[in-house]
Amino acid sequence: MKKSRLQAGVLLCCMSVGAAAADQAKQADQAPPAVPQAGPAPAAKGEIAEVIVTAQRRAESTQRSSLSIEVFGADKLQEGGIAQARDLVKLAPGLQIGQGGAATQIYVRGVGTFAATPLGNPAVAVNVDGVYVSRSPAVEGNFYDLERIEVVKGPQGTLYGRNASGGAINLITNKPRFDRVSGELNAEAGNYGLRKGELAVNLPVSSVLALRAAAQVVERDGYASQGMDDAKQRSGRLHALFKPSADLSLLLSADASHVGGKGPAYVFKGVDTTLADAVRARGGVLPTGLRVNGTDPQMQSLYYGIGAALGMCVPDAALAAAANAAGPAPVTGAPRGLCPAGQSSLLSPPGIGPHGAQPFVDNDFSNLSAELNWDLGAATLTVLPAYRKVENRYTTYALVTYLNDVDGQAETSHTRSLEVRLGNADGDAKWVLGAYYANEDQSAATATLAGALLARNINAYEITSESKALFGQVSYSLGPSLRAIGGLRHTRENRSIDGRNFSAGAGLPFVPGQPCYRQADPCLRDTFIGERDYKNTSYKMGVEYDLSRSQMLYLTLSTGYKGGGPNPVSVLGTANVASFYEPEKLTALQAGSRNSFLGNRLRVNMEGFYWKYKNAQQNYSTLNAMGNVVGSTANAGQATIYGAEFSVTYKPTPNDTLQLGVELLHSKFDAFRYASAGAIANVSTGCQVAPGTPFPTLDCSGFELPRAPKQSGSASWSRIFDLASGGEIEATLSTQFSAGRYLTADFTPASRAGGYVSGDFTLAYRTPRDDWTLAAFVRNLNDATIYTGAFTAPGVLRSLTLANIAAPRTWGLRLNKRF
């Protein structure tokens, strides 16, 4: 069920509504109603069901919470076909999710991470049953047997710590129950070869022990050319709940997932007019299909044409001379592309040439965790230890070939964490105190392959991250209607890196003037070693005021941050010393209202927000100590973000439900300056460009934040038709919409995505006992073009943009059996 928000100025309107309902409010009990257990609460027919969440480490109704939170239950997730993180975009306004290779890039109101390497930190924390997922590819494989998903917008530094500057997404799984043996079977089939099956079984072993096992299998053909953008996933989860008394419970959890297939597509999005004309002038052809993947043969003449226009054609004699000077290095077969006769291209399209390989994803994730809850009377003790392992192997073709499996060595991550909390949700003071510890060890070897005659650029490194925190938060009743909120979290972190950069393979070592010319293979090009300590204190303060049992106002001020860390590069001019970037921070002022009217048949929620974003981390290209171009992260800018959210849920009859959610967003970089790789002539940007050493300086101040549409939202209508047999048919029509937005920080026309409107339709039949459901669905029924992310490489192919794209029109049948 959905929640929403209000523009700051609209609060006055809500207060006047409360005044108009004063007689009703005076007769109502001003004390908040008792809070049931987490999950959906039963509702009388014709009323809107209450939703209970645990985002603030205690069970509370969304209508009594001052969080900017949207909640989606199991039925909504099934109806929307939520099988991957990026599917959530259709449900939550202000949420944008794309792919950086296998990495999941999550943005909330323009705050996120353009990360595609193991070094990146997310800005939106994802937690599965309270356990933080530190590596973004491991977010996938968890979208099954879920009770609900909570999307919390805005900084969550007090309770969630680092990497929650933009918000948090909480996945809450179904837990074992003691009442009876039960289960659920879901099967789904559709176009593009979709085959999805889920099975969950609940087994009470005794009066003190219950088990729940769940599994999911997903198979789907690719949406893009060459079979890209496919799905192949296997996941399983086991819970064991031991409850020897009403005051003590221990939940043991284990899960594992495998994500395979070819991986996300990077389809042709655009190139600037000048280069497009230059390609055509040389006889090249631009692809015309909407879903032409970057490795498709249709792209070859485009790559070669841009390479020729940018001077990447070299006389064959010069290449031969360079190769002979260095030793045996055959240059036969060098691609001519659209180069003049007697010349060959230094550029090779991704996946073509001596470094070509088949695209693949071969990622494995596993998790072991426990949750102890012990009611001590005055407080409840919660202990949450966890271990999470990630193994990633994949190849991505986004302008250059990025290989995350060098000589059989996978990217690995081992994370151990422990959270201990004491809390009390009764009485005038509802509070939580806790301590948190996490340690992550990462190891990776990644290769970037940029051309047929260019060597493999290999980064091999080990990273350790340690985080320690103490935190507390309290909500204190100052009277029957007024509560004050206060929270604080102090975090200390240490991050270290021990890495090397190599050149390996034919090509670059045979070009005079390059650092590895005439040296052994592999050739060490850079060493980056170092560690950095960070510390941060986040806070939250606010007030909540009940106009009545069904109306509440709130005002909060909170902070959050995304951790700093190392780059795979030494400090320019200082060999061996690793470069580090600083944390980014966000401060948010949020004011809103929660309202229920007409006997809980009408719900109106509003929020206004004002965010200040400092030290925004930006990915860019720089030089290492050997003078080679490498990817890096720097603190590039500051921004202001403000706007409003508004949602309405209305049940005009017991069988009809109408929902509307809209977000209005204004974002602007107040200061955004960074250095870009390459000469000014090769820089493609909408920003101001000034000469600099070693690279030009780009000034993008004044632009809106990437992936921050000015308007976005969703609407739906659901109608239940009662049948004489006792069964029912439910028809649901929903739509999602978004204004245009930039996909990258290049701010070029090619990197801007247009607005869209997309619709879904579901028709479901439920038996009288509600033990069978058969549904037919059409998603994106108008086949809208929805871009979710993009990638550019200014130092390689100026202005060319490849993009992620959401699913086209899909249709199918879903069968659900409960027993």
N, C-alpha and C positions, 0 to 999 in steps of 0.2 A: 504494500500500500504506500502511496506517495505522500511526501511532505514538501512544504515549500516555504516561501519567504516574502519579504516586503521591502519596498523602497523606503529609505529613511523618512521621507516626507509623508508617506502614506500612513504612518503611525497615527497621525492626528485623526484621520478618517476612522481608523479602527477604534480609537478611544471614544469617538462620538457614537459609534455603533454600540459600544459597551454602555454608554450613558443612556442611550435610548432603551436599552434592555435593563435599566436599573431596577425596576420592580422585581423582575425575575431574579436578578442577582442578589437582592436583599433577602429574598426568601430562600436562596440556596445556601448550603453549608459552604463557608469560605475555605475550609481546610481541603487540601488536595485529596482526592480519592485514594483508597488503598491501591498499591501497585501490585499487579499479579506477576506471575513468573514470566520470564522472557519468552517472546514468541507472539503469534497472533492470539488475541483474546476473543472469546465468543461475543457475538453481538446479536441483539434482538433483530428479527426480520424487518427489513426496511431501514435499519440504522447502519452507519458506517462503522466497520470493525475497528477496534483500538489495536495499535501495534506497540509491543513492548520491546525496547532495545536495551543493549548493555554497553553502548559506546562510551559511557562515562564510568565504566567499571561497577555499575549497579543497574538493576532493572528499573526502568522508568518508561512511562508512556511517552510517545513522541509528542503528544499534545501538551505534556508538562515539561518538555525539555527546551532549553535555550540553544541547543546545538542547531547548526545548519545541516540538517540530516534528511536524507531520502531513503526509504526502506522498500525493498522489493521482496515479497514472499515467494514461496515455491511456485505457486500458480502463475504469478506474473513472469517468473523466470522461464517457466516452460512455455508459456504463451509467446514470449518474445524470442524463443529459440536461443537462449543465452548459453553458448558452449565455449566461448572464448572471452577474454577480458574486453576486447574491442567491441563486442556485441552490446556492452552496457551503454554505449553512446546513445542508443535509441531510447533509453529509459530515463536518463538523467540530464536535464538541461545544464549547460556549462561544463560538461565532461567531454573531453576529446582524447581518444586513444588511438595511437598508430603503432607501427612496428619499425624498429631499427635493427634489421636482421631478425634474429630470434628474440631480441629484447623488446619488451612491451613498454611503450612510452605513454605515460598517463599524465594528462594536463587537467587541472581544475581552474577555470577562470583565467587561463593563460599562464598559470604557474605549473611547471613540469620540468622534464628532463629530455633533452635531445641526445640521449645516450644510446650507443650501439656497440660498446665495448665492455669488457668485464670491469673496467675502472669506474664506470658511471654510478652515481647515486640517484635514486628516485626522489621526487619531491612530494609524492603521494604515497604514504605507507600502506602496504597491503598486508593484512593479517588474516590467517586462517585459524579460527578458534583461539584467538589471542596470541598466536605465534607469528612473529614478524617474518616476512619473506624478503630477504635481503637482495637476492638476485632476481631481476625482473623477468627473465625467461621462465622462472619457476612459478610465476603466477598462474601460468596455464596448467591444465590438468586438474584443477580443483573445482570446476563448475558442475558438480553433480551431487545428488542427495543433500541439497542445501535447504535449511530451514528458512534462511533469508540472507540478503546482502544489505549492508548498511553503507551508504555513501555519505561521508561526513566532509563538508566543504569548509575550508578555512584552516588556519594553523592549529595544530593539535600538539604543541610542544610540551604541555604540562603532563598529559597522561600517555602520550605516544613517543615523545622524545624526538631524536633526530630524524631527518628525512620525512617529516610530516608537515612541511611548511605550507603545502597546498591543501592538505587534508588527509583523509584516511579512507580506505575501503576495507570493510570487515566482512569476511565470508564466515558464516556460522552454519556448521553442518548439523544434520539431525543426529540426536544422541539416543543411546539405548533407553528403553522404557521397561517397567516391570509389570505393566498391566496384562499383556497377552503377547502371544506369538503373532507377528504381523509382518507385512512386507509390501513391496511395491515393485511392479515391473513396468518399464516404459520402453516403447519401441517407436522409432520414427524413420520414415523413408520418404525420399523426395527426388526431385531432379538433381542434376549434377552427381548422380550416383550416391546420394546421401543414404547412409545406413548408420543409425545410432541406437544403441541399446543400453539400458540402465537397469540394474537390479539391486534392491536393498532388502535385507532381512533383519528383523528384530527378534531376538531370542532371550526371554527371561530364563536363565539357567537355574536360579534359585531365588529365594526371597531377598538375597543380598547381592546377587551377581546377575548382570544382564549384558548381552552382547549385541552389537549391530555391525553388520558387514555390508558394504556397498561396492559396486563396480560399474565402470562405464567403458564402452567401446564406441569410437567414432571413426567413420570412414567417409570421405567425400572427395570427389574429383575436383580439380582446380577450376577456379573462376577465370583465370587469365591464360594467355597463350602458353604453350609448352607445359601445360599442366600445373603451372604455378598457382599459389594461393589455394592449396588443397588442405585436407585435414586427415590426419592419421594419429589416433591417440588411444592409449590404454591406461586406465587408472583403477586403483583399488584402495579401499580404506577399511580399517577395522577399529572399532571402539569397544572397550571393556569397562563397564561401570560397576564399581564395587561400593556398596552403600550399607555398611554394617549397622548404622543407626540414622535417625533423622538429622543428627547434627554433623555427620561425617560422611564424605564421599570422596572417592578416588576414581578419576577417569584416565584410562590409559589409551593412547591413540597411536596408530601406525598407518602410514599411507605411502604409496609409490605410484609414479606416473611415468609413462614414456610418451614423448611427443616426437613424431616422425614426419614423413612426407618430404615434399620438395621445398616447403617453406613459403613465406609471404612473397607476393609479387611486387616488383617495382616497375610500374607501367609508365610509358612515355606520357609526360604531362605537358612539356613545351620547351621551347628554346627561343631566344630573342630574335627579332625580325632580321637583324643584320646577319647573324649566323645562318638563319634559315635560308636567306637569299643566297649566301655564299655556298651553301650545300647544293642548292638547286643549280646554281651557275656551273658547278663542277660535275653535274650529272647525277647528283645524289637525290634520294627520294625520302621524304619524311613519312613515317608510319601514319596510317589513317585510322586504325582501329582503336577503340577505347581501352582495351585490355591487352595491348601489345607489351609483353614483358621485355625488360631491358636486355635480355640475352637472346631475344628472338632474331632470326636472320633478317627480318624486315628492318632491324635497327642498324645493320652493318653499314649501309651507305651513309646513314646519318653520322655515325661515329667517325668514319673515315673522312667524310666531308668536313666535319668540324675540325678534325686533326689537320687536314690540308689547309684549311682557312687560318688556323692558328700557327702555321709554320712547323708542323711536326713531320714534314717530309724531308728525308736526308738522302743525299746521293749514295747509291749502292757502293760506289768505290770507297767512300769515306767510311762506311760501316765495315767493309771488308778490311780496310787498312787498320782500323781500330781493333778489330777482332784478331788479326794476325799479330799485331804488336803485343797483345796480351797472352797469346797462346792459342791453343785449339779452341775455336769458338765458331762453329758453323753459323753463317747468316743466311744460308739458303732457306727459302720458304718464308722469308720476311714479307709481311703483307704489303702489297703495293697500295691497296685501297683505291682512293681517288687521286693519288699522287701522280705527278707528271712522269712520263717515260724515263726510266733510268733512276728513279727514286723510290724509296720504300718508306712506309709509315712507321714512326716510332710507337704509334698507338695501336693497340689491339682491343677490339670490343670485349667486354667481360665474358669469360667463358670460352674465348676463342684464342687459338694459338698454343704455344708450348705450355702455358700455365692453365689451360682450360680444364674444367672438371664439371661433373654433373652436380646440379644443385641438390642439396639434401639437408635435412634436419634429423639429428639423432640425439635427442636430449633425454636425460633420465633424472628424475627428482625423487627423493624419499625423505620421510620425516618420522621421527619418534618423539612423542611428547607425553606429558602427564599433567593433570590438574587436580590438586588436592584442595578441597574446601572443608573447613572445620569451623563450625559455629561455636565460639567460645563464650557466648552469652553477651558480653559487652561489645564484641566485635567478631567478624568472620575472618579467619586466616585463609589466604589463597596462596598456594605455591605452584608455580608453572615452570618446570624445567623442560627444555626442548633441544633436540639435535636435528639439524636439517642438512642434507647433502645434495649438491647439484653437480651434474656432469653434462656439459654442453659440447656438442660436436655439430657444426653446421658450416655451410658455405653460403655467402650472400653475394649477389651480383647487383650492386648499386653503383654504376659507373666504373667502379673498380671492383676487382674480385677480392672479397674478404673471407679468408679461410680460418676457421676457428678449430681446426683439427690438423696441426702440423706434425707430420711424421707419427701419427697415431696418438699424439698427446692431447687429451681433452682439456677444456677449461674446467677446473674443479673448484668447488667451494664447500667448506665444512664450517658450519655455524653452530655454536653452542651458546645457549642463553638460559638465564634463570631470572624469573620475576617473583618477588615475594611481596604480598600486600596484606594489610590489615584494613578492614573497612566496616562501616556501620551505616545501614540505610534506614534506620528507624529513628524516631524522635526529632527534635528541632534541628539537630546537627547531623547531616548526612556527609560522611567523610571517608577518605581513603588515604593511607600512607603506604609508601612502598619503596623498594629498592630494585634495581635492575642491573644485570650484568650480561654482556654479550661479547663473544670472541669469534672472529671469522678469519679463516686461513684460505687464501685463494692462490691458485697456480694456473698460469695460462701461457700458451704460445700461439700467437696469431700472426697471420701473414697477409700482407696487402700486395696484390698483383695488379700493376697498372698498365702493362703493355707487353707485346710480344718480345720486345727487345729490352725490357726493363727487368731487373732482378727482383726476386722475392724480397720484400721488406719485412723482416721478421722481428717481432717484439716477444721476448720471453721474460717473464717476471713472476715474482711471488710477492703477495701483499698480505699484510696482517692488519686487522682492525680490532681494536678493543674499546668497549664503551662501558662506562660505569655511571649510574645515576641514582639520585635520591629524589623522590617526588611526593607531593601531597596536594589534595584538593578537598575543599569543604563547601557545602551549601548549608547556610545557617538561616533558620527562620527568625526574622526580626518581629514577626507578628503573624496573625492568621493568614495574611495575604501577601506578605513581603518576605523575600529571601535574598540574602547576599551570597555571592560566589567568590571564592578566592583560591588560587592555586599557584604552585611554584615547583619548578623542576631544575635541578642543577646537574649538568652532565660534564664528564671529563672523558676525553677520547684520545687514543693514540693510533696513528696510521703510519705504516712503514712500507717501503717498496725496495726490492732488490731486483733490478732488471737490466737487460741487455738488448741492444738493437743490432741486427745482423743484416748483411746483404748476402743472398745465396742464389745460385743458379746463373745461367747464361744471361748476358745482357749488360747491365750496368757496369760490372767490373771490366768490361772491354771498351769502355768509352773514356778516352783521355780526359783528364781534368776532374773526374769523379773520385771521391775519397777512397774507393776500393779498387782503383785502377791497378791492374797487374798484381793484385794481392791474392792470397789463398782464398779458397771457397770452403766454408763460409767466412765472410770478412766481418770482424767486429767494427761497428760504426759508432756506437754510443754506449755508455754505461750510466745508469741512473740509480743511485742508492741514497736513501735518506729516510728520516722519520720526522713526524710533526705531532706535537701535542695541541689539542684544542680544548676549549672549555666554553660552556654556554649556560646561561640561566634564562629559562622561559617562564612566563607568568600568565595568569588569567585572572580577571576580575569582572564582576558584573552584578546585576540585580535582576530579579524576576518578580513580577507583580501580578496577582490574580484579580482580575475584575470580577470574576465569578468562577464557579466550578468549570465553566466551559470557555472562558476567555482569559488569556494571559498575555502580558507584555514583557519584553526583556531587552536588556542592553548589556553587551559584553565587550571587553577589550582583551585581546589575547595575542600571543606571539608564538612563532615557530621558526625552525631553521632546518636547512639541509646541510649536511656535514661537508667539510672540506676534505681534500685528499690529494694523492699524488698524480702526476702526469707521466706517461711513458717517454720521458725526454729529460735530458739534463738541462740545467740552467745555462742559457746561451753564454758562452765565454768561460764557463766553469765546468770542466769535464768531471764526470762521475757524480756530481751533486744533483739529486733529483729536484725537479720543479714541483711545487705544490700550489694549490689554489685554496682560497679561504671559504668558510661557510657563507651561504646566503641566508638572509633573514627576512621575515615577513611579519608585519604588525597589522592586526585587523580590528576594526571597530564595526560591530554588527548590532543592529536594532531590529526587532521584529515582533510579531504577534501571532498567537495561535487562537483560533476561534471556531467554536461549534455552535450551530443554530438549528432551529426547527427540530428539536428533539434528536439531535445528533444525525440529522439527515443532510445537513449542509456544513461543510468544513471549509474555512477560508484561512489560509496561512500566508503571511507576508514577511519579507525581510529586506532591509536595506543594508549595504555593506560598503566600507571604505578601507582599502588595503594600501599599505606602503611596502614596497618590495625593494630590498637593498642588496647590493653585491650579487646581482643575478649572474649565475654561472652560465657561460657561453662556450660552446665548442667552436674551435677555429684551427687554422693551420699555422705552424711556426717552424723555426729552424732548430735542430739540435746542435750539440757542440761540434759535430762534424760537418755542419752546414747542410744537412738533409731536411727535407720537408716532412714533418710528422704532425699528427693530430694532437691537439692539446685542449685544455679547459682553462679559462681565466674568468676572473670576476670583472664583468664588462659593464654593468649598468645598474640603474635604479629606475623604478617605475611606480606609477600610481594607477590603481585599479578601483573602480567603484561601480555600483549599479544596484539592481533590485531583482528579487525573485518573488513570484506570485503564483499561488496554486489554489485551485478550487476543486473540491469533490462534492458532488451533489447526487442524492438519490431521490428524484421526483416521485418515484413509486418504489415499492419493495423489489421490483424486478429490473429497474433501470439504474445504471450508474454512469454519471458523466464526470470526466476529469479533464482539467486543463492546468498545465504548468508552463510558465514563461520566465525566461531570464533576460534582463536587459543589462548589457555590460559595456562599460567604457574603460579602455586600457591605453596607457601611453608610456613610452620610455621617456623619462625625464632626462636621463643621461645614459647613453649607450654608445661606447666607443671601444673598438678593438682593432687589432692588426690582422690583416688577411694575407694569405700566401699568394705569391706571384707578383708580376709587374702590374702596374696600373692598367695596362692595355688588356690584361687577362682577367681583371676583376669585373664580375658581373653583379651589380647591386643597385638597389634603389636608393642607397644611402649616399651621403657626401663622401668623396674620396680625396684624401690628401697624401702627398708623398711621405714616406717614412722609412726608417731603417730597422730591421731588414725588409719590412713589408710596408705597403701603404696602410694608412689608418682610415678606418671606416667610421663615420659618425652617423649612427642610425637614430639619434635622438628625435623624438617627435612621432615615431611610428608606433602603431598599436602592437601589442604582444602577439607573437605567433600563436595560432590555434586558440584564438580568443574572439569568437564571433560576437558582433554587437547585439544580436538577438538569436535566441534559440529556445526551443520548447517542444512540448508534446501535448496531444489531446486524444481523448478516447471516449467511446460510447459503447457500453455493454448492455445487452438486453437478454433477459432470461424468459423463455417461453415454456410455461408449465404444460405438461402433457397429461392426458387422461390416465395414462398408465402409472403415473407417479414420477416418471422420469422428467427430464428437462432438456431443452436445447438452448445453448447460450451463443449469441452472436456478438463478436467484438470487432469494432472498427477503430483503428488507432492511426495516428499520424505523428511524424516527427519533422521538425523543420529547423533550419539554421541559416543565418546570413553568411555572406562571404567571409573568408579569413585567410591570413597568410599561413602557409604550412611550414616555412623555414624563415630564418632570420636574414635571408638574402634580400627580401622585400622586392623581388622582381615580379613582373606580370606572370611569368611562368610558375612562380612559387605561390601564387594566390589561387585559392579554390573558390568557386562561385557558390552561392546559396543553393539550398535544395529543400524540397518537400517530399517526404516519402510516406507511404501508407502501408499498413498491414491489415489483414482480415483473417479472422479465425471463426469457424463454426464448429461447435462441440456438442456432442450428445452424451448425457450422463444417465445411467440407469437409475431406477427408483431407489436402490440401496446405495447408490453412489460408489459402487465397487468397480465399475467399468466406465471409462471415458474414451470416446472415439472423436478425434478432431481432425478437420481439414484446414489447412492454412495456406495463405499466400503472403509472403513477406516482400517488402519493397515492390508492391504490386504495380506501381507506375514506373518501375525500372529507373529510378533516379540515380544520377551520378554523384557519389558521395566519396570525396577524397578525405583520408584520415591522417595522412602524414606524407612527408616527402624527403628527398635527399638530393643534395647538390655537391659538386666537387670543383670549386672555382679554379684550383690549381691544375686540374686535368682537362676538363671540358667546360669552358666558360658558358654559363647561363643555362646549360642543359639541366632539366629537372625531371627526375623520376619520382613517382608517387605511389603510396599505398592507396588502395581503393576498396571500399566496402562491397558487400555482396550485391550482385544484380538481383533481378526478380527470381525468387525461389518459391517452390510450392511443394506440398507433400501431405502425408497423413501421420497422425500421432495416436498411438494406442496406449492407454494407461490402465493397469489392473492393480487394484488394492486388495490385499487379502490379510 
